[in-house]
Amino acid sequence: MTHPLNRTLLLLDIEKFSDRDDVEQTYLRRMLYDVVERVLQSAGIDQTLHLRADRGDGVLVMIDANASLPLLLRVVLTEAPARLREVNRMASRTAQIRLRAVVATGFVSVDAIDGWVGTDLNQACRLLDADALRAALREGSSDIALCVSESVHAGIVRHDHQGVPADSFHPVTVESKNGPLKAWLHGRPPAAAGAAAPAQDLAPAPAQDRTSPAGGGSVEFHGTNSGVVTGQISGPMIQGGVINGGVTFHGAKGDGR
């Protein structure tokens, strides 16, 4: 196994891939790899700077950390949607391709059988399968929905690089078997995104003033008083309904009890 190296991770997955027949799946995979090629070339990432792993309904690209991450994000946000529009414009309804995308960074090792190992990689895969990202694609108008890891947001996105507007990303919390993961969705948050809403400090309800007026303990109701024990309530008694049973109010001295 190689020593862990810091990598940029690009993950792409086709929406509703298993709903298509074999012919359609073959076509969708071809279009997926066409988009991947376009993205990598536009971001200046040649064959010497990346490795790929096929996921059947998607692809995972491990990119050398020396490649420009702001440029990669800009391409994913601009050229990838444009290419998908071109493809879908000429495709039948059942051959439409829409993608979930994750860009993350972290340390990854390559083992003796060319497998990729790393906690950061595992977390990126969980972001790709997150309900929040699925909902963002389902509810959005674009053919691609992007989620970036906390490390990508902290290192790149929040600095508002050209073509990567910081205010277009919104925080979400993704639940995983190893605990919650914080990430950032591009675009309007979906209704079911599970966005981490800040806790609101609710002001305590004001306590009821139990002190009777200085002039006495009389209480005014609006209605009919019946069944009240004499001496327990003094003063006119009117209520919007009927009082049945005794009610005790404690007034100040001189309240006439």
Rosetta silent file (secondary structure, phi, psi, omega in degrees, C-alpha in Angstrom):
SEQUENCE: MTHPLNRTLLLLDIEKFSDRDDVEQTYLRRMLYDVVERVLQSAGIDQTLHLRADRGDGVLVMIDANASLPLLLRVVLTEAPARLREVNRMASRTAQIRLRAVVATGFVSVDAIDGWVGTDLNQACRLLDADALRAALREGSSDIALCVSESVHAGIVRHDHQGVPADSFHPVTVESKNGPLKAWLHGRPPAAAGAAAPAQDLAPAPAQDRTSPAGGGSVEFHGTNSGVVTGQISGPMIQGGVINGGVTFHGAKGDGR
SCORE:     score description
SCORE:     0.000 S_00000001
   1 L     0.000  137.906  177.591    0.000    0.000    0.000 S_00000001
   2 L   -75.041  160.361  174.133    1.230    3.493   -0.840 S_00000001
   3 L   -67.512  146.616  177.976    1.535    6.156    1.810 S_00000001
   4 L   -59.986  133.084  177.890   -1.594    8.330    2.104 S_00000001
   5 E  -122.950  146.948  178.584   -1.380   11.340   -0.164 S_00000001
   6 E   -72.255  127.786 -175.684   -3.542   14.427   -0.198 S_00000001
   7 E  -132.026  158.499  164.790   -5.913   14.266   -3.171 S_00000001
   8 E   -97.776  135.348 -177.230   -8.825   16.102   -4.703 S_00000001
   9 E  -115.366  126.530  174.609  -11.809   13.821   -5.167 S_00000001
  10 E  -117.666  118.706 -179.769  -14.449   14.256   -7.863 S_00000001
  11 E  -118.735  133.742  178.765  -17.419   11.892   -7.637 S_00000001
  12 E  -131.266  141.553 -178.493  -20.252   11.739  -10.166 S_00000001
  13 E  -142.710  139.018 -177.935  -23.357    9.553  -10.125 S_00000001
  14 E   -85.244  130.172  178.667  -26.226    9.164  -12.601 S_00000001
  15 L   -70.112  135.836  174.233  -29.726    9.808  -11.275 S_00000001
  16 L    55.978   37.242 -177.867  -32.210    6.886  -11.600 S_00000001
  17 H   -62.356  -43.057 -175.517  -29.650    4.731  -13.392 S_00000001
  18 H   -71.781  -10.205  177.613  -31.226    1.423  -12.322 S_00000001
  19 H   -79.400  -10.151 -175.697  -34.609    2.496  -13.731 S_00000001
  20 L   -97.080  158.071  176.331  -33.249    2.239  -17.300 S_00000001
  21 L   -81.502  177.287 -173.029  -32.830   -0.821  -19.470 S_00000001
  22 H   -61.879  -38.548 -179.385  -29.426   -2.133  -20.560 S_00000001
  23 H   -64.920  -44.577  179.493  -29.346   -0.170  -23.822 S_00000001
  24 H   -66.505  -38.995  178.616  -30.144    3.086  -22.054 S_00000001
  25 H   -63.272  -39.578  177.603  -27.616    2.383  -19.301 S_00000001
  26 H   -61.375  -43.043  178.505  -24.902    1.823  -21.901 S_00000001
  27 H   -64.282  -44.722 -178.226  -25.740    5.158  -23.502 S_00000001
  28 H   -62.678  -39.721  178.200  -25.819    6.976  -20.150 S_00000001
  29 H   -64.202  -37.925  178.761  -22.405    5.617  -19.161 S_00000001
  30 H   -64.405  -42.095  178.829  -20.972    6.825  -22.465 S_00000001
  31 H   -67.694  -36.741  177.449  -22.418   10.300  -21.865 S_00000001
  32 H   -59.416  -47.924 -178.582  -21.105   10.303  -18.299 S_00000001
  33 H   -69.226  -27.515  173.879  -17.562    9.659  -19.427 S_00000001
  34 H   -64.703  -42.804  177.989  -17.946   12.305  -22.105 S_00000001
  35 H   -65.018  -42.952  179.145  -18.813   14.832  -19.383 S_00000001
  36 H   -59.680  -45.449  179.065  -15.899   13.667  -17.222 S_00000001
  37 H   -59.799  -43.589 -179.271  -13.477   14.093  -20.129 S_00000001
  38 H   -62.878  -43.340 -178.993  -14.821   17.579  -20.828 S_00000001
  39 H   -63.703  -49.213 -177.105  -14.503   18.616  -17.184 S_00000001
  40 H   -64.043  -42.621  179.401  -10.953   17.304  -16.745 S_00000001
  41 H   -63.901  -43.921 -178.609   -9.687   18.812  -19.981 S_00000001
  42 H   -66.541  -28.922  179.453  -11.231   22.196  -19.242 S_00000001
  43 L   -88.384    3.755  177.840   -9.719   22.151  -15.749 S_00000001
  44 L    71.517   29.704 -177.961   -6.260   21.369  -17.152 S_00000001
  45 L  -106.986  101.616 -177.116   -6.109   17.912  -15.564 S_00000001
  46 L   -88.622 -174.821 -174.903   -4.349   15.545  -17.955 S_00000001
  47 H   -62.362  -25.141 -177.365   -3.796   11.795  -17.731 S_00000001
  48 H   -80.368   -9.466 -173.287   -0.731   12.215  -15.527 S_00000001
  49 H  -110.955    6.422 -178.580   -2.684   14.059  -12.825 S_00000001
  50 E  -153.638  158.262  170.765   -5.596   11.734  -12.108 S_00000001
  51 E  -125.124  155.684 -179.938   -6.816    8.177  -11.642 S_00000001
  52 E  -126.646  147.775  172.555  -10.351    6.874  -12.200 S_00000001
  53 E  -129.430  125.450 -179.353  -12.479    4.205  -10.591 S_00000001
  54 E   -80.482  135.299  179.364  -15.626    3.003  -12.320 S_00000001
  55 L  -115.080   15.068 -179.160  -18.727    2.695  -10.117 S_00000001
  56 L    80.467  -74.309  178.227  -21.147    1.310  -12.701 S_00000001
  57 L   -95.038   10.892 -179.674  -23.686    4.104  -12.377 S_00000001
  58 E  -165.005 -172.682 -179.901  -20.964    6.654  -11.698 S_00000001
  59 E  -146.314  146.172  177.505  -17.274    7.412  -11.637 S_00000001
  60 E  -118.910  126.363 -179.009  -14.769    8.441   -8.983 S_00000001
  61 E  -115.943  124.064  176.938  -11.807   10.572  -10.021 S_00000001
  62 E  -104.091  119.261 -168.715   -8.775   10.968   -7.739 S_00000001
  63 E  -115.229  141.188  177.315   -6.836   14.075   -8.746 S_00000001
  64 E   -57.367  138.044 -177.109   -3.342   15.222   -7.877 S_00000001
  65 L   -65.214  -15.938  178.797   -3.422   17.955   -5.222 S_00000001
  66 L   -76.786  -14.500  176.965   -1.295   20.177   -7.483 S_00000001
  67 L   -71.508  148.215 -175.666   -4.198   20.586   -9.912 S_00000001
  68 L   -70.508  115.234  178.108   -6.150   23.808   -9.485 S_00000001
  69 H   -73.828  -41.178  175.795   -9.164   23.201   -7.252 S_00000001
  70 H   -58.727  -38.772  178.951  -10.816   26.610   -7.896 S_00000001
  71 H   -66.496  -41.358  178.193  -10.603   25.931  -11.632 S_00000001
  72 H   -60.524  -45.343  179.197  -12.108   22.462  -11.212 S_00000001
  73 H   -62.392  -42.032 -179.805  -15.028   23.884   -9.218 S_00000001
  74 H   -61.924  -40.189  179.064  -15.601   26.604  -11.786 S_00000001
  75 H   -66.854  -42.923  179.256  -15.725   24.033  -14.577 S_00000001
  76 H   -62.354  -34.011 -178.015  -18.134   21.792  -12.641 S_00000001
  77 H   -81.542  -20.506 -174.286  -20.409   24.778  -12.030 S_00000001
  78 H  -118.784  -60.662 -173.842  -20.371   26.105  -15.595 S_00000001
  79 H   -74.435  -34.171  178.447  -19.156   23.778  -18.324 S_00000001
  80 H   -62.768  -47.758  176.242  -20.589   20.558  -16.904 S_00000001
  81 H   -61.118  -37.327  179.829  -24.188   21.907  -16.859 S_00000001
  82 H   -64.490  -42.398  179.191  -23.700   23.324  -20.359 S_00000001
  83 H   -65.936  -39.949  178.696  -22.509   19.972  -21.708 S_00000001
  84 H   -64.168  -37.355  176.996  -25.393   18.153  -20.036 S_00000001
  85 H   -62.785  -40.692  178.744  -27.872   20.550  -21.634 S_00000001
  86 H   -61.403  -46.263 -178.186  -26.380   19.791  -25.040 S_00000001
  87 H   -63.801  -48.320 -174.947  -26.632   16.047  -24.471 S_00000001
  88 H   -70.731  -26.013  178.567  -30.171   16.092  -23.107 S_00000001
  89 H   -62.795  -31.431 -177.690  -31.442   18.389  -25.835 S_00000001
  90 H  -100.818   -1.460 -176.071  -30.805   15.628  -28.384 S_00000001
  91 L   -97.422  156.391  176.258  -31.747   12.669  -26.176 S_00000001
  92 L   -71.767  170.987 -178.244  -35.103   10.951  -25.749 S_00000001
  93 H   -59.831  -40.103 -177.232  -37.069   11.309  -22.520 S_00000001
  94 H   -78.924  -10.010 -178.310  -35.802    7.984  -21.179 S_00000001
  95 H  -107.221   13.530  176.975  -32.186    8.821  -22.048 S_00000001
  96 L   -66.373  137.873 -179.277  -31.967   12.094  -20.129 S_00000001
  97 L  -117.178  126.090  175.918  -28.874   12.217  -17.927 S_00000001
  98 L  -130.378  143.951 -169.646  -28.714   14.130  -14.660 S_00000001
  99 E  -125.857  141.617  163.791  -25.815   13.930  -12.246 S_00000001
 100 E   -95.893  139.409 -176.772  -25.066   14.241   -8.565 S_00000001
 101 E  -134.456  142.909  174.949  -21.547   15.543   -7.969 S_00000001
 102 E  -131.066  135.192  170.507  -19.249   15.812   -4.969 S_00000001
 103 E  -119.791  123.745 -177.765  -15.923   17.597   -4.748 S_00000001
 104 E  -140.317  169.462  173.696  -13.886   16.792   -1.655 S_00000001
 105 E  -132.177  157.600  178.396  -10.288   16.667   -0.485 S_00000001
 106 E   164.618 -179.598 -177.701   -8.452   14.269    1.796 S_00000001
 107 E   -95.613  129.367 -177.368   -5.804   11.636    2.238 S_00000001
 108 E  -135.129  139.117  174.732   -6.107    8.449    0.184 S_00000001
 109 E  -109.528  154.132  174.437   -3.856    5.403   -0.174 S_00000001
 110 E  -113.489  124.736 -175.816   -3.695    2.971   -3.094 S_00000001
 111 L   -88.791 -173.819 -173.137   -3.300   -0.674   -2.090 S_00000001
 112 L   -65.909  -22.132  179.593   -1.573   -3.582   -3.875 S_00000001
 113 L  -108.558   27.308  177.247   -4.620   -4.369   -6.027 S_00000001
 114 L    63.791   24.205  172.780   -5.184   -0.716   -6.977 S_00000001
 115 L   -83.875  153.730 -177.839   -7.940   -0.245   -4.439 S_00000001
 116 E  -106.256  134.514 -174.199   -8.388    3.146   -2.814 S_00000001
 117 E  -132.463  133.631  175.832   -8.458    3.430    0.968 S_00000001
 118 L   165.416  139.621  178.552   -9.141    6.407    3.218 S_00000001
 119 H   -61.654  -39.052  179.624  -11.667    7.829    5.660 S_00000001
 120 H   -63.194  -35.717  176.246  -11.915   11.050    3.638 S_00000001
 121 H   -66.603  -43.257  178.523  -12.812    8.974    0.583 S_00000001
 122 H   -59.227  -42.560 -178.982  -15.490    7.100    2.545 S_00000001
 123 H   -67.528  -36.271  177.076  -17.023   10.361    3.699 S_00000001
 124 H   -63.112  -39.324  177.573  -17.057   11.741    0.160 S_00000001
 125 H   -64.582  -35.764  178.495  -18.970    8.646   -0.984 S_00000001
 126 H   -69.612  -34.655  174.709  -21.503    9.204    1.791 S_00000001
 127 H   -64.036  -38.543 -179.478  -22.005   12.779    0.660 S_00000001
 128 H   -63.573  -32.658 -178.805  -22.675   11.503   -2.862 S_00000001
 129 L   -94.262    5.343 -174.440  -25.426    9.213   -1.540 S_00000001
 130 L   -67.631  143.375  177.420  -26.894   11.791    0.848 S_00000001
 131 H   -59.965  -35.582 -178.625  -30.627   12.475    0.758 S_00000001
 132 H   -61.878  -42.067  179.826  -29.902   16.219    0.715 S_00000001
 133 H   -71.019  -39.476  176.395  -27.950   15.968   -2.545 S_00000001
 134 H   -60.857  -42.077  179.556  -30.557   13.683   -4.107 S_00000001
 135 H   -67.407  -37.216  179.182  -33.274   16.168   -3.169 S_00000001
 136 H   -61.606  -40.949  177.842  -31.256   19.079   -4.547 S_00000001
 137 H   -70.530  -42.293 -178.235  -31.047   17.374   -7.952 S_00000001
 138 H   -63.534  -40.043 -175.394  -34.675   16.267   -7.869 S_00000001
 139 H   -91.786  -14.606 -175.579  -36.000   19.716   -6.992 S_00000001
 140 L   -85.307  164.851  179.979  -33.496   21.810   -8.959 S_00000001
 141 L   -91.485  -17.159  179.642  -33.721   23.030  -12.538 S_00000001
 142 L   -81.167  159.808  177.983  -30.108   22.164  -13.421 S_00000001
 143 L   -87.294    4.588  177.494  -29.023   18.745  -14.702 S_00000001
 144 E  -142.645  139.095  175.762  -26.291   18.583  -12.056 S_00000001
 145 E  -120.483  131.126 -174.178  -26.334   19.105   -8.291 S_00000001
 146 E  -114.719  136.139  171.735  -23.053   19.786   -6.493 S_00000001
 147 E  -126.372  136.333  176.715  -22.050   19.201   -2.893 S_00000001
 148 E  -117.426  151.559  179.769  -18.618   20.088   -1.520 S_00000001
 149 E   -72.917  166.839  177.896  -16.988   18.846    1.647 S_00000001
 150 H   -60.183  -38.142 -179.376  -16.298   21.058    4.634 S_00000001
 151 H   -66.158  -38.396  177.954  -12.589   21.115    3.765 S_00000001
 152 H   -68.084  -40.449  178.357  -13.276   22.340    0.218 S_00000001
 153 H   -64.485  -46.460 -177.688  -15.613   25.018    1.504 S_00000001
 154 H   -65.341  -38.437 -175.300  -13.167   26.195    4.172 S_00000001
 155 H   -85.541  -29.159 -172.748  -10.156   26.197    1.847 S_00000001
 156 L  -126.858  -58.988 -167.172  -11.686   27.440   -1.406 S_00000001
 157 H   -61.062  -45.108 -174.148  -15.391   28.233   -1.586 S_00000001
 158 H   -66.183  -13.611  179.879  -15.675   30.679    1.297 S_00000001
 159 H   -86.978   -0.066  170.958  -12.958   32.863   -0.266 S_00000001
 160 L    59.921   51.050  176.835  -15.291   33.697   -3.186 S_00000001
 161 L   -65.387  157.224  179.702  -12.988   32.832   -6.074 S_00000001
 162 L   -56.813  128.114  179.677  -13.982   33.925   -9.550 S_00000001
 163 L    81.049   -1.162  178.269  -16.741   31.669  -10.855 S_00000001
 164 L  -129.574   73.571 -174.805  -17.221   30.051   -7.429 S_00000001
 165 L   -66.854  123.191 -176.106  -19.576   32.435   -5.590 S_00000001
 166 H   -63.181  -36.038 -175.635  -19.465   31.762   -1.866 S_00000001
 167 H   -75.227   -2.084  176.979  -23.029   32.958   -1.256 S_00000001
 168 H   -93.251    2.646  177.765  -24.428   30.303   -3.601 S_00000001
 169 E  -109.761  141.789 -175.622  -23.441   27.499   -1.211 S_00000001
 170 E  -131.555  140.544 -175.002  -25.534   26.539    1.791 S_00000001
 171 E   -74.025  143.060  172.373  -24.657   24.306    4.762 S_00000001
 172 E  -136.843  156.209  174.353  -26.229   20.895    5.251 S_00000001
 173 E  -115.645  121.554 -177.338  -25.675   18.159    7.787 S_00000001
 174 E  -103.017  123.980  177.660  -25.527   14.633    6.381 S_00000001
 175 L   -80.899  135.842  176.409  -26.213   11.763    8.748 S_00000001
 176 L  -138.193  169.250 -178.184  -23.932    8.749    8.393 S_00000001
 177 L   -66.944  -15.303  177.569  -23.263    5.590   10.386 S_00000001
 178 L  -104.142   13.709  178.894  -20.147    7.265   11.762 S_00000001
 179 L   111.381  174.555 -177.154  -21.944   10.423   12.810 S_00000001
 180 L   -71.020  144.288  176.324  -23.034   13.677   11.161 S_00000001
 181 E  -118.481  130.355  176.024  -21.018   15.185    8.324 S_00000001
 182 E   -89.294  135.478  179.732  -21.091   18.872    7.573 S_00000001
 183 E  -148.020 -178.365 -176.318  -21.101   19.779    3.891 S_00000001
 184 E  -136.310  126.740  178.357  -22.213   22.555    1.539 S_00000001
 185 E   -96.225  140.697  174.239  -24.775   22.395   -1.275 S_00000001
 186 E   -86.432  137.996  177.812  -24.621   24.656   -4.302 S_00000001
 187 L    91.124 -174.588 -178.844  -27.807   26.489   -5.164 S_00000001
 188 L   -63.711  132.295  179.212  -31.074   26.848   -3.337 S_00000001
 189 L   -65.371  135.468  177.308  -31.379   24.354   -0.475 S_00000001
 190 L   -69.106  162.360 -178.212  -34.060   21.736   -1.161 S_00000001
 191 L   -60.455  -33.962 -177.329  -37.043   21.482    1.153 S_00000001
 192 L  -106.861   33.820 -174.137  -35.748   18.201    2.594 S_00000001
 193 L   -74.925  -17.922 -176.237  -32.088   19.113    2.678 S_00000001
 194 L    69.752   32.267 -179.344  -31.663   18.710    6.390 S_00000001
 195 L   -60.680  141.811 -179.240  -29.960   22.077    6.531 S_00000001
 196 L   -78.017  100.236 -179.579  -28.458   22.829    9.869 S_00000001
 197 L   -82.097  137.430  179.590  -30.654   25.633   11.118 S_00000001
 198 L   -66.244  143.098  179.568  -29.183   27.840   13.850 S_00000001
 199 L   -67.542  137.918  179.994  -30.770   27.419   17.216 S_00000001
 200 L  -100.840  133.592  177.357  -33.085   30.246   18.106 S_00000001
 201 L   -84.205  108.688 -179.292  -33.063   31.725   21.567 S_00000001
 202 L   -86.561  128.855  178.790  -36.660   31.874   22.573 S_00000001
 203 L   -69.937  135.218  179.790  -37.499   34.555   25.123 S_00000001
 204 L   -63.714  144.923  178.891  -39.177   33.095   28.191 S_00000001
 205 L   -64.433  137.231 -179.325  -42.857   33.819   28.517 S_00000001
 206 L   -63.145  137.544  179.159  -43.461   36.638   30.986 S_00000001
 207 L   -68.733  143.415  178.993  -44.558   35.408   34.386 S_00000001
 208 L   -69.601  137.115  177.656  -48.106   36.218   35.333 S_00000001
 209 L   -78.205  111.737 -176.913  -48.428   38.987   37.860 S_00000001
 210 L   -92.728    3.547 -179.682  -50.041   37.369   40.837 S_00000001
 211 L   -84.379  130.420 -179.856  -50.198   40.598   42.843 S_00000001
 212 L   -75.521  156.051  177.523  -53.682   42.015   43.248 S_00000001
 213 L   -59.716  153.606 -177.184  -54.377   45.653   42.539 S_00000001
 214 L   -62.897  -27.552 -175.924  -53.787   48.013   45.445 S_00000001
 215 L   -80.341   -1.362  179.946  -57.430   48.896   45.597 S_00000001
 216 L   140.403  178.234 -174.261  -58.591   45.363   46.431 S_00000001
 217 L  -107.472   21.220 -178.626  -58.921   41.848   45.130 S_00000001
 218 L   -68.562  145.087 -178.885  -62.094   42.140   43.100 S_00000001
 219 L  -125.311  134.844 -178.944  -62.122   40.259   39.802 S_00000001
 220 L  -106.507  123.713  172.777  -64.364   41.066   36.899 S_00000001
 221 L  -109.693  172.329  178.688  -65.713   38.295   34.683 S_00000001
 222 L  -126.431   96.703 -177.788  -68.183   38.662   31.829 S_00000001
 223 L   156.797 -148.057 -176.629  -71.103   36.326   32.220 S_00000001
 224 E  -112.660  134.165  178.653  -73.046   34.703   35.036 S_00000001
 225 E  -100.784  126.249  176.103  -71.645   33.704   38.410 S_00000001
 226 L  -146.302  145.282  174.929  -73.143   30.676   40.096 S_00000001
 227 L    77.570   19.036  179.855  -72.009   28.231   42.733 S_00000001
 228 L   -96.052  133.420 -177.865  -69.234   30.408   44.196 S_00000001
 229 L   -71.502  133.639 -179.087  -68.707   30.198   47.905 S_00000001
 230 L   -61.452  139.157  177.676  -69.262   33.466   49.677 S_00000001
 231 L    92.751  -14.947  179.484  -66.124   35.134   50.910 S_00000001
 232 L   -87.089  -30.923  174.858  -63.808   33.480   48.439 S_00000001
 233 L  -132.671  129.072  179.048  -64.288   36.069   45.715 S_00000001
 234 L  -115.815  154.927 -179.297  -65.401   39.610   46.441 S_00000001
 235 L    98.009  171.305  179.412  -66.534   42.239   44.052 S_00000001
 236 L   -61.040  141.379 -176.128  -68.670   42.025   40.932 S_00000001
 237 L  -129.274  110.519 -178.980  -68.340   38.699   39.157 S_00000001
 238 L  -134.755  134.613 -178.391  -69.148   38.427   35.482 S_00000001
 239 L  -136.939  159.288  179.703  -67.840   35.771   33.096 S_00000001
 240 L   -71.070   -9.438  178.314  -68.336   34.863   29.484 S_00000001
 241 L  -139.789 -138.137 -179.344  -69.826   31.550   30.639 S_00000001
 242 E  -123.624  132.359  173.709  -70.776   29.997   33.981 S_00000001
 243 E   -92.228  119.564  177.966  -68.430   29.329   36.907 S_00000001
 244 L  -113.275  117.083 -177.908  -69.385   26.071   38.600 S_00000001
 245 L   104.944  169.448 -176.286  -67.570   25.368   41.857 S_00000001
 246 L   -81.291  143.385  174.991  -65.392   27.440   44.109 S_00000001
 247 L  -131.451  131.640 -176.741  -62.595   29.661   42.865 S_00000001
 248 L  -112.524  129.365  173.125  -60.175   31.343   45.245 S_00000001
 249 L  -121.475  139.502 -179.272  -58.308   34.586   44.551 S_00000001
 250 L  -106.829  111.121 -179.237  -55.974   36.131   47.103 S_00000001
 251 L  -100.864 -176.057  179.275  -56.164   39.890   47.145 S_00000001
 252 L   -82.199  170.656  177.224  -54.545   42.576   49.182 S_00000001
 253 L   -61.245  146.461 -179.027  -55.669   43.743   52.568 S_00000001
 254 L    82.059   18.672 -178.972  -58.838   45.702   52.472 S_00000001
 255 L   -85.115    4.437  172.757  -60.285   43.657   49.645 S_00000001
 256 L    87.994    7.339 -178.513  -63.541   43.330   51.489 S_00000001
 257 L   -77.996    0.000    0.000  -63.361   39.626   52.332 S_00000001
